[in-house]
Amino acid sequence: MEGSEKKKNNTTSETSRLEAFSDGVFAIAITILILEIKVPNHAELQSGLFNALLAKWPSYLSFFIGFFTILVCWINHHFLFERIYINKHSLILANSFNLFLVSFVAFPTAILAQSFIEGDLQLAVQLFGIGYILMPCSYRILSAFVNNDNTVPYSSEEKSLKKAIKRIYEIAIVHTIVTFIISFYSVPLSLFLYVILFSMFLFPATYSKLVMKFHDN
């Protein structure tokens, strides 16, 4: 693929500073998650260390969900920026919107985890869902910058892949909206659909190629 080869052969990418800054934000967002797991205090230790640690399971769940979510976000961010060649001010703004949402992940995740033992779980899932409707929107915006070097003659395969990449995030937007609506009727089903969504986007390259083959047939 001519466009991809050009990207690989560049010693310094135009987007390298933007990618480095973004990686730093992702790293900080993950670090914040672990800070939510507190060491048991003296009062909590009165029931024994094992019980004190066990009682903090919502914090462990929050860390797991948050880490997995940010990991999926980072994988997709990396996947897109491997195919974005020209840095523009509009790209910086689109990327900033994505990083804003990534930075927000810890808040609804912590509320969701805590709501498993107390609070309104349905409302917590809906708050969680609002953030995850916006997340694929941000990636769909970023996908518009894929293969954005107009000086390179892209092959028909690359053009088809670009369309497929846009399509997977459009599907994700629909998926999250439907899941949000379902959360008003069934919290377990909505949570299951979020797991399915995250699992699919662990492998965006494979998912994109499957969508591309489907539309080519």
N, C-alpha and C positions, 0 to 999 in steps of 0.2 A: 504494500500500500504506500503510494508515493508520499501522501501527507504525513503518515505515521513515521516514515523513514526520515523525513525532514526534521520532525520533532526530536527523534532519537539522536540525530547527528548534530544538533545544536549543543554546544558546550554550555551555554547559558540561556535558559528559556526566558522569554519576556515575562512570563508569569511566575518566575522563581521566587521573587520577593513576596508576592501575594500568597503563594503556596506555603512559604516558610512561616509567614505571619499566621495563616490559617492553622497550620499544624500546631503552633504555639497555643492558640485558643482551644483547640481540641484537647491538648495535653492538660491545660489548666482546668477545663471543664471536667475531665476525668478525675483530676486530683481533688477537686472540690467534693466529689462524690464520696471519697474515702474519709474525708474530714467529718462527714455526718455520722460515722461510726465512732461513738464515744467509748472510752474505757470506763468500765463500771465504777461508780463512786462507792464511798464507804457504806452508805445506807443500802445500796443494791447488793453489796457483797455479804450482807447479813444472812441472806438466804443461801449462800454458797456461790463459789465462782461459776460452777457449771450452770446453775439456775440463772445467775445474773447475765451470763453470756447468752443463754437460750432466750431470755426475755427480750433480747435486742434483735430478734429475727426480722422484724420489719425493716430495721436499718440494713441488714444484710440483703434483704429482698430489694430494697431501694437501690443499693449499690449495684446489684446484679442487673436489674432492669435498666438503670441509667448507663452502666458500662456497656451493656449489649447494644443499647440504642445509639450511644455516641460512636461505638465501633462501626455500626452499620452506616451511620452518617459519614464517618471518616472514609470508609471504603468507597462510598459513592462519590464523595468529594474528590478523592484521589483518581477514581475511574474517569470522572469528567475532565479533570485538569490534565490528564495524560493526553487529552484530545483537544485542549484549548491552547492555541498557539500565540494569539495576539492579545496583549493586555490593553484594555480600554477603561475609561472612567465608568462606563455603564457596567462593565464586568466587576469593578471594585464595589460598586453599590449593590449589585446582585449578590456578590459574595458576602458582603457585610450583613445583608438580610439573613442569609443562611447561618452565619456565625452567631447572630443575635438569637436565633431559634435554638441553636446548639447550646448556647450559654444558659438558656432558659430551662433546659431539660431537667436539671436537678430538682427544680421546684415542684412541678406536677408529679414527678416520679416519687419524691419523698411523701407527698400527700397521698398518692395512690397506695404506697406500701403501708403507711400508717393506718389507712382506712380499712385494711384487711382485719384489723383487730378492734378498731373503734372509729366511729364517724360514718359519714354517708358514702359508701363505696360507689354507688351509682354516680353521684355527683363528681366524685374523684376521677372516675373513668371518663366522664364527659369532659372534665377539665383537661385531662390527659389527651383526650381525643381532639380537642380544639388545636392544641399544639401540633398534633400529628396530621392535621389537615393542612396546616401551613407549611410543614416540613417538605412534603413532596412538591408543593407549589414552588418553594425556593429552588429545589433541584430541577424542576421543569424550566424555570427561568434560566438557570445556569446551563442547562442543556442546549439552549438557543445559541450559546457561544461555541459549541463543539465544531471543530473544523472551520475556524473563523479566519483562516489565512487565505484571502482571495487571490493571492499570487500563485497558489499551488493548484494544479489540475487534479482534483480528487477523482478516484476511480468510482465506477458505478457501485461497487461493493461498499466503499466508504460512505457514499451518499445514502445508500440503503440502511447502513448501520446507524447513521446520524438520525434518520427518521425513526428507527427502532428505539434508539435511546430516548428520544422525545416521547415516544409512545408509552414506554414503561412507566415514566413519571406521570403521564396523563392517566394511565390505569391506576397508579397509586393514589392519585387525587380522588378518583371515583371510589376506590376501595376504602379510603379513610372516611369519606363522607357517608358512605353506606354503613360502615362500622359505627360511626358516631350515632346515626339514626337508630341502629340496632341496640345501642347501649341503653336506650330508653325502655326497651322491652326485655332484653336479656344481657346482663353483665357478663356471665361466663362466655357466651357466644362472642360477644364483642372482644373480650380479652383473647380468645382463641384466634379470632381474625387478625388481631394485631400481631400475634406470634407468627402466623402464616405470612403476613406482610414483611416482617423483619427477616424471616427466613429466606424469602425470595430475594430480598435486596442485599443479602450477604454475598450474593454472586451476581452482581449487575452485568458483568460481561457475558456470562452464560445466558442470563435472562434476556438480554438485548438480542443475542444471536438467535435464540429460540423465537422471539417475536419477529425478527427479520425473516427467518425461514418460513414462518407461518404466513406472512404477508406476501412473500415471493412465490408461494405455492398457489 
